Amino acid sequence: MLLFPVRRKFKSKKGEYFDYIEISEVDLTTGEFNTSKIIGEEAPDRAQWVVSKDDILVSTVRPIRNAIVLIKEGKENLVCSSGFCILHPKTIQANYLFLYLKMPFIAKLLDRHTTATEYPAINWNDALNIPIYVGSKEFQMKISLIINKCFALLKQSRSLYSQAENLPLEELGLKDFKPKYNKTYTAKLSDAFSAHRIDAEYFQPAYEEVIEKIKQYPNGFSELLQAVENVAPDFDPTKYPNDDFCYVELADIYSSIGVIHSVNKVKGGEAPSRARRLLKEGDVIVSSVEGSLEKVALIDKKHDGCLASTGFFQFRPLNILPEVLLVLSKTIILQLQLKKRCSGTILTAVPKESLRDIIIPNIPLSIQQEIASLVQKSHEARRKAKELLEIAKRAVEIAIEENEEKAQEYIQRAVKS
């Protein structure tokens, strides 16, 4: 038997914290994931399975079929959604199995087993019955080494981005800042009238703490809309019905380092009604929807000309470096200001009119350039990691279609180039 299913049932305890993996927080290209720290009494019903080192999480739900995760490190209280089935390798390399399950034909194969209509899904037996090309131990080890290099680059990418984020936070004295959310507080009636807001959340003192830090910055501050153009969502793809477009939604953003991890291809005539933003290299897109404000990405050359949802703001830098705008948008410097201005009932979001009230620090050019360099190195490391993943996938394809000798020759050529 190559692998076995793992069903470690999670039972939440009051007052106990755990890290939770949700399918929507998995990078579909690399398998990276973000976790949410949750306290036991607030555990969602779908937090069902405890996971550990070398477990492989396979999404059972459609359309997020390619959400495959390899748990590389042992960690206490790590829990995943019921939308995953958990497989543990028995007589096969964990790295190799992870890569194999991310092969495009596996997703297509699993789709054939999908049942139901409202919530299409596969069951655990469908995943367990996947035919696996095992290959020799030597070939498995070759693939495993590539995956190790890939994960090392991804770790380096996250570290570089973390350094970039720390620079503006240190500049403003916000490096270890923890906003204090008061349970009770007061506000002046005149402030409520001038802001046209009477909801308590708007006057939460934690937001003002960050705003005051920005205002006290020795180099000064500016209004956001003085530093960026807020691009209007006025592109109509239906005027080009036969043209192919790549479409970016909130779920396509890997928020940890601010990149687009996947896109959907659509014809102009079939594009969703919300696909009204035409992206340009250097733009920064920022979610306007409460609960997803952290979905922020810098548009690179590859995604120039893509469409994006109206669920984003589209900021085009005027007198700030794009990478710096990305970092500011992802930290509490802008995140708390955006959260403060969320309004609405059915769909709570940031009104575009409120952007005129948002401020940013005037960070010196020398520090901006340092931030930009770190972000660029971070994104480059991730690009190289994705290239290695594609090399490993192609090598497995060659081994299946031809033989392992040719696959190993391909690996040698591809890695050297």
Residue, then its C-alpha position, 0 to 999 in steps of 0.5 A: m500500500l502506497l499511502f493511507p488515509v488519515r482521520r484525526k478528528f479535531k475536538s476544539k477546547k474552550g480557550e485553546y488556540f489552533d492554526y486553521i488551514e482553509i482551502s481558499e487560503v492555499d496557493l494553487t500553483t505552489g501549495e503554500f498556505n496561510t493559516s488563521k489563528i482561532i480560539g476553540e469556542e470560535a472554531p468553525d464547524r468545518a475545522q475537522w481534521v488534525v494534520s501533522k508532518d508529511d501529511i498531504l491535503v487534497s481538496t475534495v471540492r470543486p472548483i478548487r480541485n488543485a488545492i494540494v498541500l504538503i505539511k513540511e513541518g510538525k506543528e501542534n494544533l494544526v487543523c484543516s477544513s473538512g473540504f480536504c481529505i488527508l493522505h499520508p505516504k507509506t512507501i513513497q516519497a512525500n515530496y514526490l507524491f505531493l508533486y504527482l497529485k498536482m499534475p494537471f491530469i490528476a485534477k481532470l481525473l478526480d473531476r470525473h468522480t465529482t458527485a452532486t450539483e449544488y456542492p460538487a465534490i469527490n469522496w476520500n475513496d476517489a482520492l485513495n484510488i488514484p492510479i500512481y506512477v511510482g517510478s524508481k527510488e532514484f527517480q523519486m529522490k531526483i524529484s524530491l530534491i527539486i521540490n526541496k529546492c522549490f520549498a527553500l526558494l519559497k521560504q526565502s521569498r517569504s523572508l525577503y518580503s517580511q523584511a520589506e514589510n518591516l522597513p516602513l513599520e520600523e520607520l513609523g514605530l509600528k514594528d511591534f504595534k498591537p492595536k488595542y480594540n476597546k470594548t467600550y469608548t465614546a465619540k462626539l456627536s459632532d464627529a458622527f455628523s461630520a463623518h456621516r457615520i453612527d456605527a460604533e466600529y468607525f470610531q474604534p480608537a485602535y484605528e486612530e492610533v495608527i492614523e496618529k502614528i502616520k501623522q507624527y512621522p517626521n518626514g510628513f504624510s500625504e493623502l493616498l490619492q495624491a500619490v496614486e491614481n484610483v483607476a476607474p473600472d470602465f473597460d468593457p470586454t464585451k466589445y471584444p467578444n472573440d478576444d481571450f482575456c485572463y481574469v483575476e478574482l479575489a480568490d486568485i491572490y496569494s496575499s502573503i507576498g502580494v502576487i497573483h497565483s492563478v487566473n481564469k481564461v474567458k472570452g470577452g463576450e462571456a466575461p462576468s459583469r464585474a470584469r471591468r478593470l484592465l490591469k497594467e504592469g505596476d498597478v496595485i490591486v487592493s480588495s475593497v471587500e471587508g473580510s478580504l482586505e488583505k487580498v492585495a497584489l502587484i501587477d507584473k509583466k505577465h499579468d499586464g492586460c488581464l481583467a480584474s473584478t470590480g471587487f478591487f481598487q486599482f491603484r496606479p502609482l504617481n509619485i511612489l514606487p509600486e513595490v512600496l505601495l504594495v507593502l503599505s497596502k498590505t500592512i496595518i498602515l493602510q489595512l486598518q484605515l480601509k477597515k475603518r471605512c467599511s460600510g454597508t449591510i448585505l455586502t460590507a465594503v470600502p466606498k470609493e469616496s472614502l479613499r480621499d480620507i486615507i493618508i500614507p507616510n512620505i517615506p524617503l526615496s532611499i528607503q523606498q528603493e530598499i523596500a522595492s529591492l527586497v520585494q523584487k527579490s522576493h517575487e523573483a525567488r518565487r518565480k524560480a520556485k514555480e519554474l522548478l515545480e514545472i520542471a518536476k512536473r514535466a519530468v514526471e510526464i516524460a517518465i510516464e510517456e517515455n522512460e525515466e532515463k529521458a526524464q532524468e536527462y531532461i532534468q539535467r538540461a532544464v535545471k542547468s538552463 
